Amino acid sequence: MLMPTTKNVKTVTDMREDALGLLRDTQSNGLIYIFHRSDPKAVMLSLDEFYRFQEMTEDYLDEIDAAKLAKEPRGELVPIPRVMKEYKKKNFGIFSDAAQEALHRAAEERKDIVALVHRRGAYTTVACRECGRVERCANCTLPLIYHERDQQLHCHPCHRTQPLRELCAFCKGPHVAFRGAGTQAVETALREALCDTPYTIHRIDGDTDVPHFNVERPAAVVGTSRALSHVRWGRVGLVCANDIDGFLALPEYRATAEFVGLIRDVQYLMPARATMLLQTREPHRPVLDALGSGMLEPWYREELHLREQLHYPPFWSILKLTHWGASPEESRAAAAFIVAALTRLTAGAKNAILTHPYPTHPPIRKGLYGLIVLLRMPHEQAREQFPALLEQLALPDVWKVDVDPLTLL
């Protein structure tokens, strides 16, 4: 719907007086043209429609680039550096240009290669190109992960699988977009990059057994952190951490510190002459500048300052109460009761912060629905009051209690 019609024409007054109605019309009709007097001044569209236009624009630009390249001479007449320059800003592959060059250098020296990935499977998100709908688990609503080996969609927490649909269940669109590379996709890309070399490729994650290494041949290892204890570190020439943005995007206050710990562990294990590459779309993150320069103290100070401002450990203590119920209603009722009790018990406490219930991750586990209640207090105050609060609450066994938990989800 690209032309103004009686269904999708609104005025500035409509936007002022019936904003919610305008949003509903946008969801049902797609595009809304906002007229000021007789001329259209703005276009309002839903997020799904916006994402669809983004995909269409990217596909259109790719077609233009492909048409230009089709007119170029083929074979040896096109120098490799020129081709790389053409694709430098349009490299949508798993390995960046710098990573590909480092792979070739390591292969020439017959050094072992390690590719670290934070998720197993082939692609971590499967979405419709037409409407943007993401395939999700019917049990816990988490995005499903595509596995190349069985060509199925997997939910790792629920241990469920389902076939990949040919058509979108929502809009019946035929085009599927695979996003977010997992260990299987990185393994496939690495096999292609090293196809003419004597390398053996090993994938080590939760879906595989520990392989046997041939001592006479160089190896390339693709895996999650589970692979680190099986790498032949003395022979490593390159470590490439793929898609670290996904790791750093975890909604956990400890995520960045855990990432730093992982990278520092790998740096300690690597030979002095080996190369480490961190692939990211946001290279100017302070934590990456600190890791690159080796000057971690300024980053540590900033991290501690941020935790103090947001009332996280080590300055504040966290009491995490998790309830698992047979139904959403049961979990909500139990959590509401505990929130009311904690509100009453901490009414006279200074600096107590109570977070209202929010779902676990995943929200459903083994058929039970999870909700979390958080209580935060300054460290010294928590040492005195947390034991007394737990005694007064007398929580039944369906509640799980964690003090300063490793995860808030």
Protein Blocks (a to p, Z undefined) as FASTA:
>chain_A
ZZccfklgccfklmmmmmmlmmmmmmmnopacddehjacfbdcddfklmmmmmmmmmmmm
mmmmmmmmmmpcehjllcfklmmmmmmmmccbfbdfklmmmmmmmmmnopacddddfbec
jblcdcdfklopacddfklopacdddfklopacdfklopacdddfbdfklopabdcdehi
afklmmmmmmmmmmmpcbdcddddfkbccddddfkbccdddddfklmmmccfklpcbdcd
ehkllmmmpccfklmmmmmmmmmmmmmmpcfkbccddddfblmbfklmmmmnopaklmmm
mmmmmmmmnopafkbccdddddddfbfklmmmmmmmmmmmmmmmmmmpghiacddddddd
dfbeghiacddddddddfklmmmmmmmmmmmnopafkbccdehifbfZZ
